[in-house]
């Protein structure tokens, strides 16, 4: 998957009796730091207002018109306060923006507190946020109340805020494919489609009979291309060629469904029909979809495909879905996360291999479950999360943990990790008390703040951040 380049619309506040040089240097600083950190920007021509900033209601209307003119070209707004900044112009400028807003204020410098240099930006930021809140305009804050745009701290603020941009932009309106019906045994993955639709998450249900017909009639050229692709990304060993062919048939069918229904995420009924009819597990197909940036949840966990999508957009990288599976001896800070698995390739230390699902072999006979992805997952900082619908609401939680280098026991098949967090007892308690399913989405890196800002503040879900 590729990271989309984000575009910031730049707003500069002003209050008349402060020196104009502060605005000029702020415009220079902000455009420089945004470009250096790999983002794009749009900025109103400085000749349109005094110093190229916004102070009055009239100037606010000019900025509002500027945003309308460039609608669809920007993902969020940086509201920069080089000095105190006037709230009236800002409200008129931003009340219809409809995107996340980051409020940044310059710090005053010791020894430069005379009228020629003093900014009073902290006081102005407090006033600005007060009036934005009065007017129902949602905004985000930098880590520190005042921060120099050229500092490392603001570069980190940009990184985190960009994650919020991506999540909000992607989850404002998207389609999920529910491929197959929920298995009777898995009531844990039941969903409320109407609650999701009211948040512009559209679920398209697709019967397996259609999928099987598409598999049986797969285009020979597309089938060969898919076989070559799968064979290039993993080691199939000595399994019969028809296993690769049947897996590829499903891959071709899913690609067509994604195109036909404009799907951004999937949940798939992965057993037992694929095993009894085609002798395969579909983990490799899901693994590849996840690597390509199309979150694909096994066991028809439509709910957690939403959290997978959110964490993917926050991190800008593929995401995996694992079971919260076992305690780790007597260490309450560690838990074993495991699945068969559909883990994307970028999570592994090296090339993977295809294995047979041992539970399917036990249930349906030898050779019935070829297709699980086996490999060693990289260690490091990560964010887990889970999602559900309940009482007409969209709910979830997120928490950060470390994927450790603790070894998994040989009896496990597929992929597993040991996750560690001081909050692990509280995480498990939260899952149990609030009826979460046994799956969690896991992303590389620490993204709880972005998930909180995007899902709670801007999209108005009900997500708990556990620390």
N, C-alpha and C positions, 0 to 999 in steps of 0.2 A: 504494500500500500504506500501511497505518497502523501506527504503532508501538504495540505493546501496553504498557500501563502495568504496571510490575513492582511486586511486593510483597516487602518485606524482613521477616523475622521477627527481632526484636531480642532479643539475649541480653546481659546485663550480668554480668560476673564480679565477685566480691568476696572479700576476705580480712578476717576479723573485726576486727582491731585497727586498721584504717584508718577514717578518719571517714566517716560515712554521707552527708555532704553531697556527697562526690565522686560517689556513685551518683546522687543526685537531680539534680545538674547535668548528668551524662552522659545521663540519660534525656531531659532537656529539650533538650540540644544535639543529640542524635541524631535525635529526632523532628522537630526544626526543620529540620535540614539535609536530611533525606530528603524532607520535604514541599516545601521550597524548590527542590529539584532535580527535582521532577516525579514522584516515586515514592510508593507507598503503604507502609504498615507495619502489622504487628500486634505488640502488646507485652503481656506478661503483667501482670496487675493487680499493682501494687506492694504491695498488702496481703497477698499470698499468701506472700511471703518477706521476710526482713529487708532493708529498703530497696528491695525490688523487684528484687534481684539474686539470683544463684545462687552459693552457697558450698558447702553440704554435699551429700552424696549424696541426702538426703531432698529438698532443694530442687531438685536436678537431676532427680529423678523427677517433681516437679511441673511443671518446664519441659517434660520429655519428654511428659507427658500433655497439656500445652498445645499442643504441636506436633501431636500425634495428633488432638486436637479440631479443629484448623484445617488438617488435611491437605488439600492441593490449593489452599489459599488463599495460599500463599507460594511464591516462586520461589527464594529463597536466604536465608541467615542472616548477620547481622552479629554477630560475637562481639566485644563491646566490653569493654576492660579499663580502667576508670577508675583502678584500683589494681592490685596484684599479681595478684589473681584466683586462686581455688582450682581446681586441675585436676580433682580428683575429681568435683565437682559437674558440671563442664563435660562430662566424658566420658559420664556417665550421661544428661545432658540431650541430647547431640547424636549419640550413637552410631548411632541409627536414623533420623537426619534425612533422609538420602538426597538432599540438595541441596548446592550449593556453599556454602562458609562463608568469609567474609572476616574475618580477625583484625585488629582495630584496637586500638592501645594509646595511651593519652594520654601526652604528653610531660611531664616534670617541668619546672618553671620555676626559673630562677636566682633566688636570694633566697628561695625557698619550699621549702627542703629540711629543715625541722623536722618533727617528728612530726605536727603539726597539718595540714600541707599536702603532705608528700612522698607520692608515688604508688608508686614502684618498679615502674611498669608495664612498663618495658623488660625488667627481670629476669623479671617475671611472664609476659611474652609469650614469652620464650625457653623458660621452663619449660612453658608451655601448649602451645606447638608441639611440644616434645619429647614430651609425653605423648600429644597427639593423633596424632602419627606412630606412637608405640608401639602405639596402639590401632587403627591403620589408618583413622583418620578424615581424609579429605582436606580441605585448607584452602588458601586463598589469602592473600597478603600485600599490605599497602599498599606504595606505592612507598618511603616512608620507614618505618623500624622503629617510630618513634612519630610520631603525627600528631594535631593538633587537629581534631576533626570539623567545626569552623566555618571551617577554612582552605580556600583554593583548591585546595591539594594534595589534600585529602580529597575535594573535589568531583570532581576528576579520577579519583581512585581509584574513586568510586562509578560514574562513567561507564564506566570500563573493566570493573569488576566486573559491572555490569548487562549488558554485552555478553556476558560469560561465562555469566551466568544464561540469557540468551536462547538462546545456542547449545546449551547443555546441555539445556535444556527442550525445544527443537525436535528435536534429534537423538537424544534418548533412544529414540524409537520413531516411525518414519515410513514412508510408502509412496512409492515412485518408480514412475512409469509408463515402460516401455520400449515406445515406439510404433513398431512395425516391427522387422524383423530387421537386424542389423548388415550393412552392405554388405561383400562379400567382400574388397574392396580395403582396408578399414579395420580390419585386425587390431589396430591401436593402441588401439582403444576396447573391447577385450575385457574382461570383468569376471568376478569370482568371486562368484556370487550367494550361495553358501553362507556364505562369509566375511562378506558383508554381513548376511545373515540372523542370524548369530550375534551381531551388534551391533545387532539389532532394526531393520535397514534391509530392508524387504520390497520386492522388485521384482516388479511385475505386468507381464507381457509381453502386448502387444496387437497382433494381426496387422493389417497395412495393409488386408487385404480387409474387415475389419470397419469400419475407418475410412472406406474409400471407400464402403461401403454406407450408412454414417451420413451422409456428405457428400451422396450422391445423393438421400437421403430427408430432408434437413434440414427442420425445421419452418419454414414460410414466415414466420411472425411473428418467430421467433428470428433467421432469416436477415436480415430487413429491419433488425432492431435492431442486428445485428452489422455490417452494411454501413454503417449510419449512424455507428456508433461508430468504425469504422476510418477512414471518410472525415473524421471530425471531428479525428482526432489526427495526420493526415499528409496530404500533397498527392499525389493520384493522377495529376495531370496529365491527359494526353489518352489514356491507355491505355483500351482497350475495356472497357465495363461488365462483361463476363463475367469479367474478371480479378479485379475487386473481389468479384464474386459468388462465384467459386471459392475465393478466400482466405477469405471470410466463411463459406463452407460448412465449411471445415476448422476455423475458429475455433469454430463451433457444435458440431462433433463433439468437439473437444478439451474444451470446457466440460462436455459430457455425460460424457466419460470420466473427467474429474477428479471429478465428482460420483459416478459409478457405483463407482469404485475407491478413493475417498477419497485422492486423490493430493496429495502436498505438493511434488513436484518431477517433472520429466519429462526424458526424452531422446527425440529424434525422428529417425527415418530421413528425412532431408529431401531426398534425391535418389536415383534419378532418376525415380521413378514419378510424383511430383507434376508434374514438368516434361513428361513424355511423355504423361500422361493428362489433366492439367488446365491445362497451360501456365502454371504459377505457381511461384514460390519462396515458401516458407512463413515467411520471416524475419519479416514483420510480425506474424504470429500469435505467434511466440516472443517478439518484442520486447514485445508487449502483455502476455503472460503474465508476463514478467520484471518489468515495471512494476507489475503487480498483486500481486507477491510470491509467484509460483509459478515458481521457477527452471526454465527450459526450455533445455536444451542441444541444440544441433544435432548432426548426424552421429552420433546415438545415443550420445553421450558420457555414459552413466549415471554413471560415476565422478565426472566433474566437476560433475554436477548436485548431488552431495553437497557439494563445496567451494563451489559457488555458494550453496547453502542455508546453509552455515556462515557464509560471509562476509556474506550478507544479514542473518542474525540478529545477527551481531556489530555491523554498521554500522547496522542498523535501516532500511536503504535498499535499493532494487533493485541488482542486480549484473549485470554483463555477462560474456560469454564470448568471448574473442578468440584467434586463432592467434598463437603466437610465430613471427613470419614472416620478418623480414629484419634483417640487421645495418644499422646506420646509418652508412654510410661507414666511416671509420676510428676513430670514437668508440666505444671499448669499453664506456663507461658507458651507452650508449643502444642501444635495440632497437626495431624497428618491430613493433607488434602490430596485427593486421588481421583483419577478417572481413566477410562479405557484406552485411548483418549483421542480427543479432537484438538489437541494443543497445536497452535500455529508454529511453523518451522522456526521463526525468529526467537522463540523461547528456548530452543535447544542449544547445547554446547557444540554439537556437531550434527552430521547427517543422521537421520532416523532410519529405522527399519520397520517393516510391516510384520505384525505378529497376529496370532489367532486369539480371539476372545475366549478365555478359559471357561467362563460361565456359560457362554453359548455352546461351546463344545460339550460341556456336561449336560446341557438341557436338550440340544438338538442334534448332537452327533459331531464327530470329528470333521473339520473342514467347513463347518457351518458359519463361522464367525471370523473369517480372514479379512483384515482391514484395519485393525487398531494400530495406532502410531506409537512406536516405542523409542524412547531416548532419554537422555539426562537433561533435566531442566536447569537453566542457569540460576545462580543465587543472586541476591541483592534486594534492594528496597522495592516494595510493591504496595499496591492499594487493592483491597478486596471490597466487594460490595454485593448486595443482593436487592431484589426488587419484588414487589407484590402488589396486587390490587385488593383492597379491603374496604367494605362499606362505602363503595363509590369513590374511594380515594386512591391515588397513586402513592405508594409508600416504599421506603427503602432504607438501607443503612450503608455506611461506608466506614472503613477503618484502614489504617496503615500497619504494615508488618514487614518483617524481614524473611525472605526465603533463605533458609540456612543451608549449610553444607552437610547436615546430618544425613546419614545413609538410610535409604529405605531397606526394609527387610526383603530378602530374596523371594519370599512368597507372594509379593505383589506382582501383578502384571500391568501392562499399560504404563501410565505416567503418574508419579506422585512427588510431592514436595513436603517438607516440614516447614511450617510457617511459625514465626515467633513474634509475640507482642506482649508487653506488660499488660495490655488491655484484653488479652485473649479470654480470660475468664468472663469478663464483662461482655465481650462479643458473643460468646456461646450462650450466656444467660439471655442476652437481648434476642438472639435468634429463637431460643426456646420459649421465652415469655411472649414473644410477639408473633409466633407461628410462621417463621420463615422456612422456605424449602431448604433442602440439604445442599443445594448448589450455591456457589459464589463465583462471580466474575472476578478475575484477577488481572491487573495491569502492572507493567513495570513503572516504577517511580512513585512519588508521593503526591497524590492528587485529591486528597480529602477536601481541601479548601475550595478547589475549583468545582468539585461535585456539589458541595454545600451551596456555594454562590449560584451556580447555574440551575440546579434542580429545585432548590428551595426558594431563593430570592426571585429569580427571573421566570422560571417555569411553574412555580407554585406547586411543587410536589410536597410530600411529607417525608423527608429523608433525615435520619439521625446520623450524626457523625460521632463515632465512638473513639475516645482517646484514652 
